[in-house]
Amino acid sequence: MLTNALRCLLRNPVAGRRNMSHSSLAGKVAIVTASTDGIGLAAAQALGKRGAHVVVSSRRQANVDKAVALLKSQSIQVTGTTCNVGSGEDREKLVKMTLDQCGGVDILVSNAAVNPFFGNIMDSTEAVWDKILDVNVKSAFLLTKLVVPHMTKRGGGNVVFVSSVAGYQPMQALGPYSVSKTALLGLTRALAPELAHSNIRVNCVAPGVIKTRFSSALWQSEEIAEEFKKQLSIKRLGEPEDIGGVIAFLCSEEASYITGETITVTGGMSCRL
Ligand SMILES: NC(=O)c1ccc[n+]([C@@H]2O[C@H](COP(=O)([O-])OP(=O)(O)OC[C@H]3O[C@@H](n4cnc5c(N)ncnc54)[C@H](OP(=O)(O)O)[C@@H]3O)[C@@H](O)[C@H]2O)c1
């Protein structure tokens, strides 16, 4: 019987490949920005549980230390450093440290975002726009530009941007932030065809309302949370793990024919451009 199975595999190598786990990320190195809490931390956990060595970072050393300790306690291979993605110097330090300590990079999850402004879009200032576009959009592109040559050297890789349902339907009082998240949908589509030549896939996830510190204004009041739930098919708010798994899937061989896409992960909130 064993001989028959081996003969079948020799005649049909694709069947053999299909039997291997296509979700495994063993041997891969993954940079996840803003990964000491919330969605970034959940993405680092999901990638790490599939065997990737994850490089976690955020602005505060104490948060980095805490996340590294947590991931180590879960037997995840992890390295940590501080990185404010809005700083060019910090972005370069993050990539250099990854190359020095992990020998290369295969995956970039660009997850960091800020929102310094709530209110009518017409009241937003140039300083607000500069900050939002620098951190949420430009840094995502500039980090991609830094890692692409190193992914190319390893024969390919994956980039995942974290957008938002607000990128499809601007949220009230979050105009500039919402526009920055729409820009990431465009960035995904602009990069994907160019980087496909280097076997690098570029995709994006657009979370709905996920229970994290960042979105606490949207769910801490029972009344507002109930309003959001009315818009959902699945009547609960999202958890960071709901997004982490989708990000890991996009970086895996299971998604090897997906590029230039944004997956909305919203519990069924309807969204379209
Ligand atoms: N939560 C939601 O409902 C929701 C929905 C749609 C999209 N998103 C998107 O998901 C992403 C993550 O949000 P989250 O909800 O997971 O936030 P979160 O739980 O509040 O975590 C934010 C993380 O970002 C780090 N951080 C903040 N500013 C940074 C910067 N300039 N450079 C590097 N790290 C930075 C924080 O650590 P430090 O303080 O140490 O820097 C922390 O680790 C964002 O892009 C957000 O727009 C969230």
PDBQT file of the ligand as one rigid body, heavy atoms in Angstrom, charges set to zero:
ROOT
HETATM    1  N1  LIG A 301     -10.081  48.753  16.532  1.00  0.00    +0.000 N 
HETATM    2  C1  LIG A 301     -10.886  48.960  15.481  1.00  0.00    +0.000 C 
HETATM    3  O1  LIG A 301     -12.134  48.968  15.590  1.00  0.00    +0.000 OA
HETATM    4  C2  LIG A 301     -10.291  49.174  14.119  1.00  0.00    +0.000 A 
HETATM    5  C3  LIG A 301     -11.144  49.169  13.025  1.00  0.00    +0.000 A 
HETATM    6  C4  LIG A 301     -10.646  49.347  11.760  1.00  0.00    +0.000 A 
HETATM    7  C5  LIG A 301      -9.270  49.514  11.590  1.00  0.00    +0.000 A 
HETATM    8  N2  LIG A 301      -8.445  49.531  12.677  1.00  0.00    +0.000 N 
HETATM    9  C6  LIG A 301      -7.015  49.711  12.424  1.00  0.00    +0.000 C 
HETATM   10  O2  LIG A 301      -6.290  48.689  13.082  1.00  0.00    +0.000 OA
HETATM   11  C7  LIG A 301      -4.980  49.168  13.365  1.00  0.00    +0.000 C 
HETATM   12  C8  LIG A 301      -4.613  48.839  14.797  1.00  0.00    +0.000 C 
HETATM   13  O3  LIG A 301      -5.544  49.444  15.662  1.00  0.00    +0.000 OA
HETATM   14  P1  LIG A 301      -5.948  48.786  17.059  1.00  0.00    +0.000 P 
HETATM   15  O4  LIG A 301      -7.399  49.010  17.205  1.00  0.00    +0.000 OA
HETATM   16  O5  LIG A 301      -5.418  47.409  17.162  1.00  0.00    +0.000 OA
HETATM   17  O6  LIG A 301      -5.192  49.759  18.078  1.00  0.00    +0.000 OA
HETATM   18  P2  LIG A 301      -4.693  49.536  19.588  1.00  0.00    +0.000 P 
HETATM   19  O7  LIG A 301      -5.232  48.292  20.182  1.00  0.00    +0.000 OA
HETATM   20  O8  LIG A 301      -4.968  50.817  20.300  1.00  0.00    +0.000 OA
HETATM   21  O9  LIG A 301      -3.118  49.345  19.412  1.00  0.00    +0.000 OA
HETATM   22  C9  LIG A 301      -2.376  50.338  18.880  1.00  0.00    +0.000 C 
HETATM   23  C10 LIG A 301      -0.926  49.872  18.783  1.00  0.00    +0.000 C 
HETATM   24  O10 LIG A 301      -0.250  50.803  17.967  1.00  0.00    +0.000 OA
HETATM   25  C11 LIG A 301       0.926  51.262  18.618  1.00  0.00    +0.000 C 
HETATM   26  N3  LIG A 301       1.182  52.570  18.012  1.00  0.00    +0.000 N 
HETATM   27  C12 LIG A 301       0.417  53.677  18.062  1.00  0.00    +0.000 A 
HETATM   28  N4  LIG A 301       0.952  54.661  17.319  1.00  0.00    +0.000 NA
HETATM   29  C13 LIG A 301       2.089  54.156  16.756  1.00  0.00    +0.000 A 
HETATM   30  C14 LIG A 301       3.073  54.676  15.894  1.00  0.00    +0.000 A 
HETATM   31  N5  LIG A 301       3.036  55.940  15.440  1.00  0.00    +0.000 N 
HETATM   32  N6  LIG A 301       4.094  53.867  15.498  1.00  0.00    +0.000 NA
HETATM   33  C15 LIG A 301       4.160  52.603  15.941  1.00  0.00    +0.000 A 
HETATM   34  N7  LIG A 301       3.256  52.052  16.784  1.00  0.00    +0.000 NA
HETATM   35  C16 LIG A 301       2.230  52.818  17.179  1.00  0.00    +0.000 A 
HETATM   36  C17 LIG A 301       0.578  51.169  20.096  1.00  0.00    +0.000 C 
HETATM   37  O11 LIG A 301       1.689  51.035  20.962  1.00  0.00    +0.000 OA
HETATM   38  P3  LIG A 301       2.525  52.312  21.526  1.00  0.00    +0.000 P 
HETATM   39  O12 LIG A 301       1.572  53.159  22.281  1.00  0.00    +0.000 OA
HETATM   40  O13 LIG A 301       3.603  51.690  22.394  1.00  0.00    +0.000 OA
HETATM   41  O14 LIG A 301       3.103  52.981  20.323  1.00  0.00    +0.000 OA
HETATM   42  C18 LIG A 301      -0.193  49.847  20.104  1.00  0.00    +0.000 C 
HETATM   43  O15 LIG A 301       0.690  48.749  20.092  1.00  0.00    +0.000 OA
HETATM   44  C19 LIG A 301      -4.974  50.653  12.998  1.00  0.00    +0.000 C 
HETATM   45  O16 LIG A 301      -4.439  50.799  11.709  1.00  0.00    +0.000 OA
HETATM   46  C20 LIG A 301      -6.452  51.007  12.969  1.00  0.00    +0.000 C 
HETATM   47  O17 LIG A 301      -6.721  52.094  12.104  1.00  0.00    +0.000 OA
HETATM   48  C21 LIG A 301      -8.919  49.358  13.937  1.00  0.00    +0.000 A 
ENDROOT
TORSDOF 0
